[in-house]
């Protein structure tokens, strides 16, 4: 086996091991406020301050102005930061624009 192939095989194992330590989570936030910009900025600042990165964000506006609007955030979170993510989810429930927060670990 050549030297670059050995390094490639070693690097692949390390990459697979680090991916196993990451967990995927989804936060879904429900709000009656159609302007979710302020909430989105607040959430982005909270996650960045705790070194959590958003992998995907979706905002679904309701068909009528008085209906519930939804923002869904998918995160790749290291196992040791799970408690920080839990604290953020609980804190979002106290935000004035938030009606409900759904928090789940994805497979």
C-alpha positions as semicolon CSV with decimal commas, in nm:
position;residue;x (nm);y (nm);z (nm)
1;X;0,000;0,000;0,000
2;X;0,136;0,339;-0,092
3;X;0,182;0,617;0,161
4;X;-0,099;0,846;0,028
5;X;-0,340;0,551;0,038
6;X;-0,257;0,487;0,402
7;X;-0,323;0,851;0,490
8;X;-0,644;0,847;0,290
9;X;-0,769;0,540;0,473
10;X;-0,675;0,690;0,811
11;X;-0,843;1,022;0,727
12;X;-1,160;0,844;0,619
13;X;-1,188;0,665;0,952
14;X;-1,135;0,989;1,140
15;X;-1,401;1,165;0,934
16;X;-1,650;0,883;0,992
17;X;-1,580;0,888;1,367
18;X;-1,635;1,264;1,388
19;X;-1,964;1,236;1,193
20;X;-2,087;0,977;1,441
21;X;-2,039;1,226;1,724
22;X;-2,264;1,480;1,550
23;X;-2,636;1,458;1,606
24;X;-2,902;1,618;1,393
25;X;-3,175;1,818;1,564
26;X;-3,472;2,015;1,440
27;X;-3,626;2,311;1,617
28;X;-3,967;2,415;1,489
29;X;-4,095;2,747;1,616
30;X;-4,460;2,850;1,581
31;X;-4,556;3,216;1,589
32;X;-4,863;3,431;1,521
33;X;-4,635;3,714;1,409
34;X;-4,589;3,705;1,029
35;X;-4,261;3,899;1,056
36;X;-4,016;3,637;1,177
37;X;-3,707;3,846;1,093
38;X;-3,648;3,962;1,449
39;X;-3,694;3,612;1,588
40;X;-3,465;3,465;1,320
41;X;-3,191;3,716;1,406
42;X;-3,232;3,646;1,779
43;X;-3,208;3,271;1,722
44;X;-2,906;3,301;1,494
45;X;-2,725;3,512;1,758
46;X;-2,811;3,262;2,034
47;X;-2,688;2,964;1,834
48;X;-2,369;3,140;1,720
49;X;-2,288;3,248;2,076
50;X;-2,301;2,883;2,185
51;X;-2,101;2,762;1,885
52;X;-2,397;2,582;1,726
53;X;-2,431;2,602;1,349
54;X;-2,747;2,598;1,142
55;X;-2,739;2,353;0,852
56;X;-3,083;2,443;0,716
57;X;-3,354;2,700;0,792
58;X;-3,704;2,711;0,647
59;X;-3,970;2,972;0,708
60;X;-4,329;2,889;0,617
61;X;-4,572;3,179;0,618
62;X;-4,936;3,105;0,680
63;X;-5,191;3,166;0,404
64;X;-5,378;3,423;0,613
65;X;-5,239;3,704;0,824
66;X;-5,391;3,578;1,151
67;X;-5,280;3,213;1,114
68;X;-4,975;3,045;1,268
69;X;-4,638;3,089;1,095
70;X;-4,359;2,834;1,125
71;X;-3,979;2,845;1,123
72;X;-3,789;2,516;1,110
73;X;-3,416;2,498;1,186
74;X;-3,202;2,189;1,134
75;X;-2,871;2,169;1,322
76;X;-2,574;1,938;1,332
77;X;-2,480;1,941;1,699
78;X;-2,190;1,770;1,878
79;X;-2,307;1,549;2,162
80;X;-2,142;1,766;2,428
81;X;-2,348;2,073;2,317
82;X;-2,686;1,900;2,345
83;X;-2,761;2,070;2,679
84;X;-2,691;2,414;2,525
85;X;-2,936;2,339;2,246
86;X;-3,193;2,226;2,501
87;X;-3,150;2,553;2,694
88;X;-3,204;2,754;2,375
89;X;-3,522;2,560;2,295
90;X;-3,658;2,625;2,644
91;X;-3,562;2,993;2,627
92;X;-3,740;3,037;2,294
93;X;-4,068;2,945;2,461
94;X;-4,039;3,267;2,666
95;X;-3,987;3,490;2,361
96;X;-4,290;3,721;2,309
97;X;-4,334;3,624;1,942
98;X;-4,327;3,247;2,006
99;X;-4,642;3,045;2,069
100;X;-4,484;2,698;2,079
101;X;-4,149;2,526;2,022
102;X;-4,109;2,169;1,899
103;X;-3,766;2,013;1,951
104;X;-3,662;1,673;1,817
105;X;-3,354;1,465;1,744
106;X;-3,341;1,336;1,387
107;X;-3,202;0,997;1,286
